[in-house]
Amino acid sequence: QFFQLSDVLGVDKEIGFTLSHDKYNTVDPNHFIVEDIEGEIDFGEGMASIYGHGENYQIIRQHKEFAQLVTNTYGAGRSVYLAGLPYSPQNCRLLLRAIYWAAAKEDEMKKYYVDNVNAEEFRAIYKNLGYQYQKHDDSLSYRIELNKHYSLLMMDSTAHELTGSGLDIGGYFTDSTMKWLKDQLKDIQENNKIPIIAMHHNLVNHNELLGGRYTIKDSEKIAELFHSYKVPFVLSGHIHCQNIKEINGIYDIASSSILNAPLQYGVIELNNQKMNYHTESLKISRDANEYFDLVSSTHFAEDFERVKDTKIRELMKAVIVKANRYYFTGNMKEHKDEIMNMEGYKYYFQKEVEKISFYKDYLESLLSDEGNHQQLSIEFE
């Protein structure tokens, strides 16, 4: 037995000791997990020499003699074995279905469910929201004439079947998209209109420790282009943090996720002389803050186990959890004194922080933010 949990996983690894044993790896490809999977599954580099083990497993996919996707029941529980799972939209769906099956909650999966959104389906969904007019054929970018003063460019910075299938967390514009963007900006300028940009990835780093992972590639080059065509502001997301930052005279308004406390969204008021922006919150969940804090606490928990004193650990964690929420809400500036006066704050500057030094740096980066990120006014020339 190679895997200590082989009886749970329903698989084991051949390492040479059981070559004389027959292994009846019969494939049964029909299963809830792969019901909407089209074509071959990408298992990446995979794992060789894995075979079905036990009495209750089902091999759903295998390569040659070895298992790649296996489900198993063990007592009252379920398990799923995958030989590998590199990122792709299809593998995201596969993982989602695997989680619901392992939890024995298949019937709940389609309560909030999208069959799949590929390029063609995106075009159909957004047809009546402006996509049917001026669009880029080699991406999902398009242009909307808001009124006689403003043109909105909805820029596609993501990876998909039109722009490239691999995961690229930083986002990018293809060469074709950049050419289309320049042509549109030039046309908008010639028509004496003001261009507004919306894109998923950020134009600028909003946090020195985290920002690079969420910022579009060639951001400085793109910012220079926007500046040359007098783009006043960009609407972005991705980092899920309410944060407004300026680059080359352009404001990058990164909106927090509506799923995160305090369930806020942005409101923009435009006329030919100025733009006013502010955030508002949905009033549908009084537990939003508590839930956000619970998610943060769970995410930080493993690292904070390095702090051996239980009381100090919890005090320190309480500080970073609350600071994290204020920062993502966009109002850290008005809560800075509250954070610095919490009992656990002092421990970030004592020996207890040595094993979790990243969190000291992270906390300092949050507290150094002096911006007002929940409102903005711009006057146009």
Secondary structure, DSSP 4 states (H G I P E B T S, - for coil): --STTHHHHTEEE--SSSTTS-----B----GGGTT--S----TT--SSEEE-SSSEEEEEEETTEEEEEEEEETTEEEEEES-----HHHHHHHHHHHHHHTT-GGGGGGS--S---HHHHHHHTGGGTTTSEE-TTSS-EEEE-SSSEEEEEE--S-STTT-SS--TT----HHHHHHHHHHHHHHHHTT-EEEEEESSBSS-SSTTTGGGTBPTTHHHHHHHHHHTT--EEEE-SS---EEEEETTEEEEEPPPTTSTT-EEEEEEE-SSEEEEEEEE--S-TTHHHHHHHHHHHHHHHHHTTS--HHHHHHHHHHHHHHHHHHHHT--GGGHHHHHTSGGGGGGGSGGGGGGHHHHHHHHHHHT-----SEEEEE--
